[in-house]
Amino acid sequence: MRLMDRALFRFISLLTQLLMLSAVAAGFYQVIARFILESPADWSEAWTRAALIWTVMLGVALAFRQGAMLSVEMLHSMLGPRNKRWLEHLILLICVGFLGFLAWVGGQMAWRVRFQTMPSLDVAISWVYIAIPIGTTLAILAVIAHWSEGPRQAVVDDTVI
């Protein structure tokens, strides 16, 4: 199970990095085409936007896998070991509930726009909207995988502002 978890999130990380790289390359090409070649490309802006949306939604899953969840560190540090775990259960339920709702709403949006196309890319815009339910479903898996590793010490940032 741990090998599958590690392989899945490594693949997501690689895909996210490639999407970010492609967004940067398309944005750079758009600047070159518009200001140097004086012939702007209509596809690069649409691709950059779509790639960044996918990058954010997949990046959310990666962040949740590393434990970047809603947490109350002060409350976590004041509780005993048993109550800390109950707090982690509550945070898990809140995160999974919110992400599940977001996946459902995102799926409804993707279904509603399935016949609309992005003229500059000539693909259905639902390919962009489907990033919401896919990203949030992967985030739910990430939250559960992080939680299943058991209790951990709270990380407190000592940065003084």
Secondary structure as a PSIPRED ss2 file (coil, helix, strand):
# PSIPRED VFORMAT (PSIPRED V4.0)

   1 M C   1.000  0.000  0.000
   2 R H   0.000  1.000  0.000
   3 L H   0.000  1.000  0.000
   4 M H   0.000  1.000  0.000
   5 D H   0.000  1.000  0.000
   6 R H   0.000  1.000  0.000
   7 A H   0.000  1.000  0.000
   8 L H   0.000  1.000  0.000
   9 F H   0.000  1.000  0.000
  10 R H   0.000  1.000  0.000
  11 F H   0.000  1.000  0.000
  12 I H   0.000  1.000  0.000
  13 S H   0.000  1.000  0.000
  14 L H   0.000  1.000  0.000
  15 L H   0.000  1.000  0.000
  16 T H   0.000  1.000  0.000
  17 Q H   0.000  1.000  0.000
  18 L H   0.000  1.000  0.000
  19 L H   0.000  1.000  0.000
  20 M H   0.000  1.000  0.000
  21 L H   0.000  1.000  0.000
  22 S H   0.000  1.000  0.000
  23 A H   0.000  1.000  0.000
  24 V H   0.000  1.000  0.000
  25 A H   0.000  1.000  0.000
  26 A H   0.000  1.000  0.000
  27 G H   0.000  1.000  0.000
  28 F H   0.000  1.000  0.000
  29 Y H   0.000  1.000  0.000
  30 Q H   0.000  1.000  0.000
  31 V H   0.000  1.000  0.000
  32 I H   0.000  1.000  0.000
  33 A H   0.000  1.000  0.000
  34 R H   0.000  1.000  0.000
  35 F H   0.000  1.000  0.000
  36 I C   1.000  0.000  0.000
  37 L C   1.000  0.000  0.000
  38 E C   1.000  0.000  0.000
  39 S C   1.000  0.000  0.000
  40 P C   1.000  0.000  0.000
  41 A C   1.000  0.000  0.000
  42 D H   0.000  1.000  0.000
  43 W H   0.000  1.000  0.000
  44 S H   0.000  1.000  0.000
  45 E H   0.000  1.000  0.000
  46 A H   0.000  1.000  0.000
  47 W H   0.000  1.000  0.000
  48 T H   0.000  1.000  0.000
  49 R H   0.000  1.000  0.000
  50 A H   0.000  1.000  0.000
  51 A H   0.000  1.000  0.000
  52 L H   0.000  1.000  0.000
  53 I H   0.000  1.000  0.000
  54 W H   0.000  1.000  0.000
  55 T H   0.000  1.000  0.000
  56 V H   0.000  1.000  0.000
  57 M H   0.000  1.000  0.000
  58 L H   0.000  1.000  0.000
  59 G H   0.000  1.000  0.000
  60 V H   0.000  1.000  0.000
  61 A H   0.000  1.000  0.000
  62 L H   0.000  1.000  0.000
  63 A H   0.000  1.000  0.000
  64 F H   0.000  1.000  0.000
  65 R H   0.000  1.000  0.000
  66 Q C   1.000  0.000  0.000
  67 G C   1.000  0.000  0.000
  68 A C   1.000  0.000  0.000
  69 M C   1.000  0.000  0.000
  70 L C   1.000  0.000  0.000
  71 S C   1.000  0.000  0.000
  72 V C   1.000  0.000  0.000
  73 E H   0.000  1.000  0.000
  74 M H   0.000  1.000  0.000
  75 L H   0.000  1.000  0.000
  76 H H   0.000  1.000  0.000
  77 S H   0.000  1.000  0.000
  78 M H   0.000  1.000  0.000
  79 L C   1.000  0.000  0.000
  80 G C   1.000  0.000  0.000
  81 P H   0.000  1.000  0.000
  82 R H   0.000  1.000  0.000
  83 N H   0.000  1.000  0.000
  84 K H   0.000  1.000  0.000
  85 R H   0.000  1.000  0.000
  86 W H   0.000  1.000  0.000
  87 L H   0.000  1.000  0.000
  88 E H   0.000  1.000  0.000
  89 H H   0.000  1.000  0.000
  90 L H   0.000  1.000  0.000
  91 I H   0.000  1.000  0.000
  92 L H   0.000  1.000  0.000
  93 L H   0.000  1.000  0.000
  94 I H   0.000  1.000  0.000
  95 C H   0.000  1.000  0.000
  96 V H   0.000  1.000  0.000
  97 G H   0.000  1.000  0.000
  98 F H   0.000  1.000  0.000
  99 L H   0.000  1.000  0.000
 100 G H   0.000  1.000  0.000
 101 F H   0.000  1.000  0.000
 102 L H   0.000  1.000  0.000
 103 A H   0.000  1.000  0.000
 104 W H   0.000  1.000  0.000
 105 V H   0.000  1.000  0.000
 106 G H   0.000  1.000  0.000
 107 G H   0.000  1.000  0.000
 108 Q H   0.000  1.000  0.000
 109 M H   0.000  1.000  0.000
 110 A H   0.000  1.000  0.000
 111 W H   0.000  1.000  0.000
 112 R H   0.000  1.000  0.000
 113 V C   1.000  0.000  0.000
 114 R C   1.000  0.000  0.000
 115 F C   1.000  0.000  0.000
 116 Q C   1.000  0.000  0.000
 117 T E   0.000  0.000  1.000
 118 M E   0.000  0.000  1.000
 119 P C   1.000  0.000  0.000
 120 S C   1.000  0.000  0.000
 121 L C   1.000  0.000  0.000
 122 D C   1.000  0.000  0.000
 123 V E   0.000  0.000  1.000
 124 A E   0.000  0.000  1.000
 125 I C   1.000  0.000  0.000
 126 S H   0.000  1.000  0.000
 127 W H   0.000  1.000  0.000
 128 V H   0.000  1.000  0.000
 129 Y H   0.000  1.000  0.000
 130 I C   1.000  0.000  0.000
 131 A H   0.000  1.000  0.000
 132 I H   0.000  1.000  0.000
 133 P H   0.000  1.000  0.000
 134 I H   0.000  1.000  0.000
 135 G H   0.000  1.000  0.000
 136 T H   0.000  1.000  0.000
 137 T H   0.000  1.000  0.000
 138 L H   0.000  1.000  0.000
 139 A H   0.000  1.000  0.000
 140 I H   0.000  1.000  0.000
 141 L H   0.000  1.000  0.000
 142 A H   0.000  1.000  0.000
 143 V H   0.000  1.000  0.000
 144 I H   0.000  1.000  0.000
 145 A H   0.000  1.000  0.000
 146 H H   0.000  1.000  0.000
 147 W H   0.000  1.000  0.000
 148 S H   0.000  1.000  0.000
 149 E C   1.000  0.000  0.000
 150 G C   1.000  0.000  0.000
 151 P C   1.000  0.000  0.000
 152 R C   1.000  0.000  0.000
 153 Q C   1.000  0.000  0.000
 154 A C   1.000  0.000  0.000
 155 V C   1.000  0.000  0.000
 156 V C   1.000  0.000  0.000
 157 D C   1.000  0.000  0.000
 158 D C   1.000  0.000  0.000
 159 T C   1.000  0.000  0.000
 160 V C   1.000  0.000  0.000
 161 I C   1.000  0.000  0.000
